[in-house]
Amino acid sequence: MEKKIKRNFYCGDLREEHEGNDVCLSGWVQTRRDLGGLIFVDLRDRSGIIQVVFNPEYEEAFKKADEIRSEYVISVRGKVSKRPEENVNPKIPTGYIEIIGQEIEILSKAKTPPFLIEDDAKVDEIVRLKYRYLDLRRPKMKENIIFRSKLNKAIRDFLDENGFIEVETPILTKSTPEGARDYLVPSRLNPGKFYALPQSPQLFKQILMIGGMERYYQIARCFRDEDLRADRQPEFTQLDMEMSFVDVDDVISLNEKLIKYVVERVTDIKVNIPFPRITYNEAMEKYGSDKPDTRFGMEMVDVSDAVINSDFKVFKDAVENGGKVKGINIVNGSNLFSRRQIDELVEKAKEFGAKGLAWINIAEEGIKSPIAKFFSSEQIENLISKFNAKTGDLIVFVADKDPELVMTSLGSLRLYLAKTLNLIEKDKFNFLWVTEFPLLEYSEEEKRYVAKHHPFTSPMDEDIYLLESEPWKARAKAYDIVLNGTELGGGSIRIHNTDLQEKMFEVLGFSKERAWNNFGFLLKAFEYGTPPHGGIAYGLDRMAMLLLGLDSIRDCIAFPKTQNASCPLTDAPSEVDQKQLKELHIQLKI
């Protein structure tokens, strides 16, 4: 059936200055109210909502308006009119006007939705994802998706202005080790062989630098078969970029300008650059995290030297065995935590991996602590002074022969306390760089050293010699951009020398044959003149989530997966026809 009423305005664009205009609108029926002699319809499209009034003067339209229900799709022709003063709704932009409906066309009927199409509706997330097409009609979800579109455009505008070329890289590529688990795709034309979906365009963007592109970017789809959480998806969108003839400062400087430009273009947030920089070691020592939240203080203090001569065996043994004793000062904690609550804090520290939690309560009536008897009064005073603590404060300590366990468990407790005590300013946006990451980290699962970032990350020039004898001590030319305790992106200066790249593979336990088998196309390319290069990649889903203040990454992705990597809307993943498996030479054995 040919549509008779042709839209000439969007619902949310009409204002008082349009009074008297004849308009044609199309959209969904948000609500319909029959008040006897009048029928009121709230009509919604992507731009917003407007009230349409039908009265018996236009008999056919009035009769048809009686048929419509919520979520019907209709077109309306009518005249813009100012609302009577008592009916004005200042909460919406169109609340001062209404449309006197003269003609109506029902384009599509709708069943009663399983939930209300409004932001405050209490709906289970699985139901929302199953009916995502309805969920996307909710104003907040619609705004989130539009925000992402604006975010992408701002990124493209900045990079285009700064000489970057957008290049698409393959989705079907070679499976390479060192990283998360690949998603594999069987090849019908090459029986027994598989493509892998890219975890990132890493190798291709390095080859683009060898190919002379000099400045590349891509808003790329990436895939990782890993366990999920609130800010992680099996398929995600990444802003990927690479530059030739640059060092760490060049990459950081340009990306600070990018972040300032993009954030200020799409939000009301003002961004000051340059961002603070701290090394990985400083981040771990002060915050117990390589992605520290600096919106509040409560920095960790190392007191190992102050407790080594005490009589408290737990502290003394930890330090003598190469470990650490660190603590944090909970300002006014003596007044905030009862003895029972302190005991609960001890159990919370154990949940975070600590073997226990010692404490000193600086109460009004004096020092209260089960460990005070093991210290002299001078030692206690020295401890308190290291934290700049005062009466009313509560100092808590973690000790262990494993320094990393001390830092991570106390760092987790720091975040827990900040959330519990409402110390975090929600509208504050703290960007910072974490630099000089370790080149390698030890994998308990594989019982060997693996790349902290990836095998193509260049070691610091002054640490290259360590690859021969103590590679675990080498630092990388790597950097992460952190926002409010969440890693926003990360990158590095890459290895651009075949000999150094082969040495890196050797350190990681690759034989020369295996390295060339897995990465030969990159190593071969290195032989034909490779510029120094480096780059960075941002998680765009995560960036949108943080800038929108969302709790879940799924609320800024149009069609996300659930925690078990399934899609309630399409029922993916699903079984496939036996004929398809046969064509791929695949036999299932579950």
ABEGO torsion letter per residue (X at the ends): XBBABBBABBAAABBAAABGBBBBBBEBBABBBBAGABBBBBBBBAAEBBBBBBBAABAAAAAAAAABBBGBBBBBBBBBBBBBAAABBAABAAAABBBBBABBBBABBBBBBABBBBAABBBBAAAAAABAAAAAABAAAAAAAAAAAAAAAAAAAAAAAAGBBBBBBBABBBBBBGEBBBBBBBBAABBGBBBBBBABAAAAAAAAAAAGAGBBBBBBBBBBBBBBBAABBABBBBBBBBBBGBBAAAAAAAAAAAAAAAAAAABABBBBOBBBBBBAAAAAAAAGBABBBAABBGBBBBAAAAAAABABAAAAAAAAAGBBBBBBBBBGAAAABBAAAAAAAAAAAAAAGBABBBBBBBBAAEBBBAAAAABBAAAAAAAAAAAGBBBGBBBBBBBBABAAAAAAAAAAAAAAAAAAAGABBAABBBBBBBBGBBABBBBAAAGBBBBAABAABBBBAAAAAAAAABAAABBBBBBBBBBGGBBABBBBBBBABAAAAAAAAAAAGBBAAAAAAAAAAAAAAAAAGBBBBBBBBBBAAAAAAAAAGBABAAAABABBBBAAGBBAAAGOBBBBBAAAAAAAGBBBBX
